[in-house]
C-alpha cells in the first residue's frame, strides 16, 4: 500500500486519523465481503485456464491497440476481440471474482457514504478522480 507524506500544515492534525486507520482497515479486512474478494482473487490467480483466457484477450487487444485508438478495427477483428473477452468473462473463477469485486466496491461506497454523513461532507466526491480520473 502506498503512503502519502502529509504536507507540513497537516502534520499533527492527522494524528487521530492516522491512529484510527489500522483498526478501521482491520475491521474492513475482517468483513465477509472483503474475505470473499480475497478468496476469489486467490482462486483466479490459481486458475490456469482463466489466466490463459485473460492473457489471450489482452495479447490480442494489445496487438490491435493502434487500430483501437484510431477506431479503425475491422468488424472481423472486433468480433474476435469480443469473443475473446466473453470467453474469459465466462470462466467461472472470473465471474466469481467480478461479482466479489462489485460487492467490495459497494461495501466501500457504503462506508464512504457513512463517513460523508458523519462529517457532513461528500467524502467520495472530494476523493474522486477530478477532471481526468
C-alpha positions as CSV (number, residue, x, y, z in Angstrom):
1,X,0.0,0.0,0.0
2,X,1.3,3.4,-0.9
3,X,1.5,6.0,1.8
4,X,1.5,9.7,1.1
5,X,3.5,12.2,3.0
6,X,1.4,14.8,4.8
7,X,2.0,18.4,3.9
8,X,3.7,20.2,6.9
9,X,0.5,22.2,7.6
10,X,-1.4,18.9,8.3
11,X,1.2,17.3,10.5
12,X,-0.1,17.0,14.0
13,X,-3.6,17.5,12.8
14,X,-3.9,14.0,11.4
15,X,-2.6,12.0,14.4
16,X,-6.0,10.9,15.4
17,X,-6.9,9.9,11.9
18,X,-3.6,8.0,11.4
19,X,-4.2,6.2,14.7
20,X,-7.8,5.3,13.6
21,X,-6.6,3.8,10.2
22,X,-5.2,0.4,11.4
23,X,-8.3,-0.6,13.4
24,X,-10.5,0.7,10.5
25,X,-8.5,-1.3,7.9
26,X,-8.5,-4.3,10.2
27,X,-12.3,-4.1,10.6
28,X,-12.8,-3.8,6.9
29,X,-10.5,-6.7,6.1
30,X,-12.4,-8.9,8.5
31,X,-15.8,-8.4,6.7
32,X,-17.2,-11.4,4.8
33,X,-17.2,-9.2,1.7
34,X,-13.5,-8.4,1.9
35,X,-12.7,-12.0,2.7
36,X,-14.8,-13.3,-0.2
37,X,-12.9,-10.9,-2.5
38,X,-9.5,-12.1,-1.3
39,X,-10.6,-15.7,-1.7
40,X,-11.9,-15.2,-5.3
41,X,-8.8,-13.2,-6.2
42,X,-6.6,-16.1,-5.0
43,X,-8.7,-18.6,-6.9
44,X,-8.4,-16.6,-10.0
45,X,-4.6,-16.3,-9.6
46,X,-4.5,-20.1,-9.3
47,X,-6.8,-20.8,-12.3
48,X,-4.6,-21.5,-15.2
49,X,-7.4,-21.8,-17.7
50,X,-8.9,-18.4,-16.7
51,X,-5.4,-16.8,-16.7
52,X,-4.8,-18.1,-20.2
53,X,-8.1,-16.8,-21.4
54,X,-7.4,-13.4,-20.0
55,X,-3.8,-13.3,-21.4
56,X,-5.1,-14.3,-24.8
57,X,-7.6,-11.5,-24.8
58,X,-5.0,-9.0,-23.5
59,X,-2.5,-10.0,-26.1
60,X,-5.0,-9.6,-28.9
61,X,-6.2,-6.3,-27.5
62,X,-2.5,-5.2,-27.3
63,X,-1.9,-6.2,-30.9
64,X,-4.9,-4.1,-32.0
65,X,-4.1,-1.1,-29.8
66,X,-3.2,1.4,-32.5
67,X,-6.3,0.5,-34.5
68,X,-8.5,0.6,-31.4
69,X,-7.2,4.1,-30.7
70,X,-8.0,5.2,-34.2
71,X,-11.4,3.5,-34.1
72,X,-10.2,1.6,-37.2
73,X,-10.6,-2.0,-36.2
74,X,-12.3,-4.2,-38.7
75,X,-15.6,-5.8,-37.9
76,X,-13.9,-9.2,-38.0
77,X,-11.3,-8.2,-35.5
78,X,-13.9,-6.5,-33.3
79,X,-15.9,-9.7,-33.3
80,X,-12.8,-11.8,-32.5
81,X,-11.8,-9.4,-29.6
82,X,-15.4,-9.5,-28.2
83,X,-15.4,-13.3,-28.5
84,X,-12.1,-13.5,-26.6
85,X,-13.4,-11.0,-23.9
86,X,-16.6,-13.1,-23.5
87,X,-14.5,-16.3,-23.2
88,X,-12.6,-15.0,-20.2
89,X,-15.6,-13.4,-18.6
90,X,-17.5,-16.7,-18.9
91,X,-14.8,-18.5,-16.9
92,X,-16.3,-19.4,-13.5
93,X,-13.4,-18.0,-11.5
94,X,-13.5,-14.7,-13.4
95,X,-17.3,-14.4,-12.9
96,X,-16.9,-15.1,-9.1
97,X,-14.1,-12.6,-8.9
98,X,-16.0,-9.9,-10.7
99,X,-19.1,-10.5,-8.5
100,X,-16.9,-10.3,-5.4
101,X,-15.2,-7.2,-6.7
102,X,-18.6,-5.5,-7.3
103,X,-19.7,-6.4,-3.7
104,X,-16.5,-5.0,-2.3
105,X,-16.9,-1.7,-4.2
106,X,-20.5,-1.5,-3.0
107,X,-19.3,-2.0,0.6
108,X,-16.6,0.7,0.3
109,X,-19.1,3.0,-1.3
110,X,-21.4,2.4,1.7
111,X,-18.6,3.1,4.1
112,X,-17.8,6.3,2.2
113,X,-21.5,7.3,2.4
114,X,-21.4,6.7,6.2
115,X,-18.2,8.8,6.5
116,X,-19.8,11.5,4.5
117,X,-22.9,11.5,6.8
118,X,-20.6,11.7,9.8
119,X,-18.6,14.6,8.6
120,X,-21.3,16.4,6.6
121,X,-19.2,16.5,3.5
122,X,-19.3,14.4,0.4
123,X,-16.2,12.3,1.0
124,X,-16.4,10.3,-2.2
125,X,-16.8,13.4,-4.4
126,X,-13.8,15.0,-2.6
127,X,-11.7,11.9,-3.3
128,X,-12.8,11.5,-6.9
129,X,-10.5,11.5,-9.8
130,X,-11.1,15.1,-10.7
131,X,-11.3,16.2,-14.3
132,X,-9.1,13.4,-15.7
133,X,-9.7,10.5,-13.4
